Amino acid sequence: MTDFQAELQRIEADIQAMDATTSGAKVLTPDTGGQVRLLYRTFQRLSLTGEIHPLRCLSAQVDLAIDSSPQQADLWLLKTHIALKRHRFAEAESVLRTEPSLATSSLAKLLQSDIDLQQGRYLASRQTIKSVLIADPTWDGFARLAHLASLMGSLREADELYTAAEDELSAKQMQTFAWLETQRGWMHFQRGDHAQAMVHYNRASSAFSGYWTVEERIAELQGAQGRFQEAIGVYLRLHADSPRPEWEHALGDLYWLAGRYELADQWKRSAYLQYVKSVREDESCYLHYLADLCGELAGHQREAIEWARQDLSLRSNFMTQADLAWALFRDGQINEAIEYMDTATAVGAVSARLYQQAAVIYSAAKQNELGRHFIRLAAATNPHPAKALVPSHNLTLIRWLGEA
């Protein structure tokens, strides 16, 4: 049994035991606070497995519990966590303002920093995290600050902050350690340092075996190195254990890169149907995937713009702005694409993907010097671009970067 399976088994056993204890309680009292613990444990299970759709039901259960629980502050925090997982950022911000006692809560402030980050309020996010860390140095505060530092290109600072986060962990928090190591690995992967990325992935795997988050990142790295069959094997195994459209999407990309175009199309169209089904069920987590995928599928360019605009309406940051710019470019709407790309690149974020997209869009608009500038930035940011992450339809860009 892997560490992941063992942890999941423990959580499910706790849930069953608490559910048996609290199932007869009609009204929550200080003596029936176990139902609050049950809701939190359920959220932990969903977070561990990465399941999205059950969160809607859990949110409804939290709403019912809030009306009668003496632990309302804890439940408001849980509701905020759920809203963030579901990409309901306006709702999350509204929830944090509902409970007055949360104004002084360190966790509430960190959740607000998450909202600020998603909404492109990078300075506000950083200031909030730093203020919390002064009073309450915790691993999740350091991890958030590390992520922000990596977004802005400060790898050394980010690595130091991730180390500080790991130093705050207890010996029992191996899943959290594995998650932190995976984040560190992905940061180096995005800068083309595959060897250092693998060092962190191996640490994560040793600390908490069988963790799908680690396995997914390793498969991504294998795909970036052109080891398509190995990567496909990992994704097929992950999908067999827990079918997810994002893994079908990844399989489509990998099969395409491996030259198996019919299989690639089948996986991508299956992912598309699952993405659309999720959106129709009032979920928002797959909007950015839809925007990306529809840009690749023939006849779906206008649809890609629709999904990208919806995502931008939920969270306005350099990534969603660039995604919309790319969708507009793919539909031939160059002038509007440039407007959004100007906004995205003005933030100062360091991202090879962003630079690649900017290079193509500006060059298409005959702004050749600016296009060459972003080609150079892309090559400097990631000298070994991940082939499996470059949009499969963009063969011109792949050749272009190879010649730069």
C-alpha positions in Angstrom: 0.0 0.0 0.0 1.3 3.4 -0.9 1.5 6.3 1.5 -1.2 8.0 -0.5 -3.5 5.0 -0.2 -2.8 4.7 3.5 -3.6 8.3 4.2 -6.8 8.2 2.2 -7.8 5.1 4.1 -7.2 6.8 7.4 -9.3 9.8 6.3 -12.2 7.7 5.1 -12.2 5.7 8.3 -12.4 8.9 10.3 -15.2 10.2 8.1 -17.2 6.9 8.6 -16.7 7.0 12.4 -17.7 10.7 12.7 -20.6 10.3 10.3 -22.0 7.4 12.5 -21.6 9.6 15.5 -23.2 12.8 14.1 -25.8 11.3 11.7 -28.5 11.5 14.3 -27.9 15.1 15.4 -30.5 17.5 14.1 -29.1 20.6 15.7 -25.5 21.4 16.3 -24.5 22.3 19.8 -21.1 22.6 21.5 -21.4 18.9 22.2 -22.1 18.0 18.5 -19.1 19.9 17.1 -18.1 16.6 15.6 -20.1 17.5 12.5 -17.9 20.5 11.9 -14.9 18.2 12.1 -16.6 15.8 9.8 -17.1 18.6 7.2 -13.4 19.5 7.5 -12.3 15.9 7.2 -14.4 15.5 4.1 -12.8 18.6 2.6 -9.4 17.1 3.4 -10.3 13.9 1.5 -11.5 15.9 -1.6 -8.3 18.0 -1.5 -6.1 14.9 -1.3 -7.8 13.2 -4.2 -8.3 16.3 -6.3 -12.0 15.8 -6.8 -13.9 18.9 -7.8 -17.6 18.2 -8.3 -18.4 16.9 -4.8 -17.3 20.3 -3.5 -20.7 21.7 -4.5 -22.5 19.3 -2.3 -20.0 19.9 0.6 -20.6 23.7 0.2 -24.3 23.2 0.6 -23.7 21.1 3.7 -21.6 23.8 5.2 -24.3 26.4 4.6 -26.8 24.2 6.6 -24.3 23.8 9.4 -23.5 27.5 9.6 -27.1 28.2 10.6 -26.9 26.2 13.8 -23.3 25.8 14.7 -21.4 27.6 17.5 -18.3 27.3 15.4 -19.4 29.6 12.7 -15.9 31.2 12.1 -14.4 27.8 11.3 -17.2 27.1 8.9 -16.9 30.4 7.1 -13.2 29.6 6.6 -14.1 26.2 5.3 -16.7 27.8 2.9 -13.9 30.1 1.7 -11.6 27.2 1.1 -14.3 25.5 -1.0 -15.1 28.6 -3.0 -11.4 29.0 -3.9 -11.2 25.4 -5.0 -14.2 25.9 -7.2 -12.7 29.2 -8.7 -15.5 31.3 -7.2 -13.3 34.1 -6.2 -15.9 36.8 -5.7 -17.9 34.4 -3.5 -14.8 33.6 -1.5 -14.0 37.3 -0.9 -17.6 38.0 0.1 -17.6 35.1 2.6 -14.4 36.4 4.3 -16.2 39.7 4.9 -19.3 38.1 6.4 -17.8 37.0 9.7 -16.3 39.9 11.7 -14.1 37.6 13.8 -12.2 36.7 10.7 -10.7 40.2 10.4 -7.9 39.2 12.8 -7.5 35.6 11.6 -4.1 34.8 10.1 -5.7 32.0 7.9 -8.4 34.4 6.7 -5.7 36.9 5.7 -3.8 34.2 3.8 -7.0 33.2 2.0 -7.5 36.8 1.1 -3.9 36.9 -0.3 -4.9 33.9 -2.5 -7.9 35.9 -3.8 -5.7 38.9 -4.5 -3.2 36.8 -6.4 -5.9 35.4 -8.6 -7.3 38.9 -9.2 -3.9 40.2 -10.3 -3.4 42.2 -7.1 0.2 40.9 -6.7 1.6 43.6 -4.4 -1.4 43.4 -2.1 -1.1 39.7 -1.9 2.6 39.9 -1.1 2.1 42.6 1.6 -0.6 40.6 3.2 1.4 37.4 3.4 4.5 39.2 4.8 2.4 40.9 7.5 1.0 37.5 8.5 4.4 35.9 8.6 5.7 38.5 11.0 3.1 37.6 13.5 2.6 33.9 12.7 5.4 32.2 10.7 3.7 29.1 9.2 4.6 26.8 6.4 1.6 27.8 4.3 2.5 31.5 4.6 6.1 30.8 3.4 4.8 28.6 0.6 2.5 31.4 -0.7 5.3 33.9 -0.6 7.6 31.4 -2.4 5.0 31.0 -5.2 4.7 34.7 -5.6 8.5 35.1 -5.8 8.7 32.3 -8.4 6.0 34.0 -10.5 8.1 37.2 -10.6 11.3 35.3 -11.5 13.1 35.3 -8.1 14.0 31.6 -8.0 16.7 31.9 -5.3 14.2 33.7 -3.0 11.5 31.2 -3.8 13.8 28.3 -3.0 14.8 29.8 0.3 11.1 30.4 1.2 10.2 26.9 0.3 13.0 25.7 2.6 11.6 27.9 5.3 8.2 26.4 4.8 9.6 22.8 5.1 11.4 23.8 8.3 8.0 24.6 9.9 6.7 21.1 9.3 6.5 18.4 11.8 7.8 14.9 11.1 4.2 13.7 10.5 3.4 16.1 7.7 4.9 14.1 4.9 2.1 14.8 2.4 2.6 18.5 2.9 6.4 18.0 2.5 5.8 16.1 -0.7 3.5 18.9 -2.0 6.1 21.6 -1.2 8.8 19.6 -2.9 6.6 19.1 -6.0 6.1 22.9 -6.1 9.8 23.4 -5.9 10.4 20.9 -8.7 7.8 22.4 -11.0 9.3 25.9 -10.5 12.7 24.6 -11.8 10.9 22.6 -14.5 9.4 25.8 -15.8 12.8 27.3 -16.1 14.1 24.3 -18.1 16.2 22.8 -15.3 14.9 19.2 -15.6 17.6 17.7 -13.4 16.9 19.9 -10.4 13.1 19.4 -11.0 13.6 15.7 -10.8 15.6 16.0 -7.6 12.6 17.6 -5.9 10.2 15.2 -7.5 12.2 12.2 -6.2 12.2 13.7 -2.7 8.5 14.1 -2.9 7.9 10.6 -4.1 10.2 9.2 -1.3 8.4 11.2 1.4 4.8 10.3 0.3 4.6 7.4 -2.2 1.8 7.0 -4.7 0.8 10.7 -4.7 -0.8 11.5 -8.0 0.4 15.1 -7.9 4.0 13.9 -8.0 3.3 11.3 -10.6 1.6 13.9 -12.8 4.5 16.2 -12.7 7.0 13.5 -13.4 5.0 12.5 -16.5 4.9 16.1 -17.6 8.7 16.2 -17.3 9.0 13.0 -19.3 6.8 14.5 -22.0 9.0 17.6 -22.1 12.0 15.5 -22.7 10.4 13.7 -25.6 9.9 10.5 -23.6 6.3 10.3 -24.8 5.6 6.6 -24.3 6.7 6.8 -20.7 4.6 9.9 -20.0 1.6 8.3 -21.8 1.9 5.2 -19.6 1.8 7.3 -16.4 -1.2 9.3 -17.6 -3.0 6.2 -18.6 -2.5 4.7 -15.2 -3.6 7.9 -13.4 -6.7 8.1 -15.7 -7.6 4.4 -15.0 -7.5 5.1 -11.2 -9.4 8.4 -11.4 -10.7 9.6 -14.8 -10.1 13.3 -15.2 -10.5 15.4 -18.4 -7.2 17.3 -17.8 -5.4 13.9 -18.0 -7.3 13.1 -21.2 -6.2 16.5 -22.5 -2.6 15.7 -21.6 -2.8 12.3 -23.3 -4.1 14.1 -26.4 -1.1 16.4 -26.5 1.3 13.5 -25.9 -0.2 11.3 -28.6 -0.1 14.2 -31.0 3.6 14.8 -30.3 4.2 11.1 -30.7 2.6 11.2 -34.2 -0.5 9.2 -33.3 -2.9 11.9 -34.5 -6.1 9.8 -34.5 -5.7 8.8 -30.9 -4.7 12.4 -30.0 -8.0 13.7 -31.5 -10.0 11.1 -29.6 -8.6 11.9 -26.2 -8.9 15.7 -26.8 -12.5 15.5 -27.9 -13.3 13.3 -24.9 -11.6 15.9 -22.7 -13.6 18.7 -24.4 -17.0 16.9 -23.7 -16.1 16.5 -20.0 -15.0 20.1 -19.7 -18.2 21.4 -21.2 -20.3 19.1 -19.1 -18.5 20.5 -16.0 -19.2 24.1 -17.0 -22.9 23.3 -17.7 -23.0 21.9 -14.2 -22.1 25.3 -12.9 -18.4 24.6 -12.3 -15.6 27.0 -13.3 -12.4 25.1 -12.7 -12.0 23.9 -16.3 -12.6 27.2 -18.1 -8.9 27.8 -18.7 -8.5 24.3 -20.0 -11.4 24.8 -22.4 -9.9 28.0 -23.7 -6.6 26.3 -24.4 -8.2 23.1 -25.9 -10.7 25.0 -28.1 -7.8 27.0 -29.6 -6.4 23.7 -30.8 -9.5 22.0 -32.1 -10.6 22.9 -35.6 -13.7 25.0 -35.8 -13.6 26.0 -32.1 -11.6 29.2 -32.2 -14.6 31.5 -31.5 -15.5 29.2 -28.6 -12.1 29.5 -27.2 -12.6 33.2 -26.9 -15.9 32.7 -25.0 -14.3 30.4 -22.4 -11.3 32.7 -22.0 -13.6 35.7 -21.4 -15.5 33.8 -18.8 -12.4 32.8 -17.0 -11.1 36.4 -17.1 -14.4 37.6 -15.7 -13.7 35.4 -12.6 -10.1 36.3 -12.2 -8.1 39.0 -14.0 -4.4 38.2 -13.9 -1.6 38.0 -16.4 -2.4 34.3 -17.2 -6.1 34.8 -18.0 -5.3 38.0 -19.9 -2.7 36.1 -22.0 -5.1 33.2 -22.5 -7.6 35.6 -24.0 -5.0 37.3 -26.1 -4.0 34.0 -27.5 -7.6 33.0 -28.2 -8.2 36.2 -30.0 -5.0 35.8 -32.0 -6.0 32.3 -33.0 -9.3 33.8 -34.4 -7.5 36.5 -36.3 -8.4 39.4 -34.0 -4.9 40.8 -33.7 -5.6 44.3 -32.5 -7.6 43.2 -29.5 -5.1 40.4 -28.8 -2.4 43.0 -28.5 -4.4 45.0 -26.0 -4.7 42.1 -23.7 -1.1 41.0 -24.2 0.1 44.5 -23.4 -1.7 44.3 -20.1 -0.4 40.7 -19.4 3.3 41.5 -20.1 3.2 44.8 -18.1 2.8 42.9 -14.8 6.5 41.9 -14.9 5.8 38.1 -14.4 8.5 35.8 -15.7 7.0 33.0 -17.8 8.3 31.3 -20.9 4.8 30.5 -22.0 3.8 34.1 -21.7 6.8 35.2 -23.6 6.3 32.7 -26.4 2.7 33.8 -26.9 3.7 37.4 -26.8 6.4 36.8 -29.4 4.0 35.2 -31.9 1.2 37.8 -31.4 3.5 40.9 -31.7 5.3 39.4 -34.7 1.9 38.7 -36.4 1.1 42.4 -35.9 4.4 43.3 -37.6 5.9 44.6 -34.4 9.0 42.6 -35.2 11.4 44.1 -32.7 9.0 43.5 -29.9 8.5 39.9 -31.2 12.2 39.3 -31.2 12.5 40.7 -27.7 10.0 38.2 -26.4 11.7 35.3 -28.3 14.9 36.2 -26.5 13.2 36.4 -23.2 11.5 33.0 -23.7 14.8 31.4 -24.6 16.5 32.9 -21.6 13.7 32.0 -19.2 13.6 28.4 -20.3 16.4 27.2 -22.6 14.8 23.8 -22.8 11.1 24.5 -23.5 8.7 21.8 -22.5 7.4 20.4 -25.8 4.4 18.8 -24.1 3.3 22.2 -22.9 3.7 24.1 -26.2 0.2 24.3 -27.9 0.3 21.5 -30.4 -1.1 23.6 -33.2 1.8 26.1 -33.0 4.4 24.4 -35.1 5.6 27.7 -36.4 6.5 28.7 -32.8 8.3 25.4 -32.1 10.5 25.8 -35.3 11.0 29.5 -34.5 12.3 28.9 -31.0 14.5 26.1 -32.3 16.2 28.5 -34.6 16.4 31.5 -32.2 
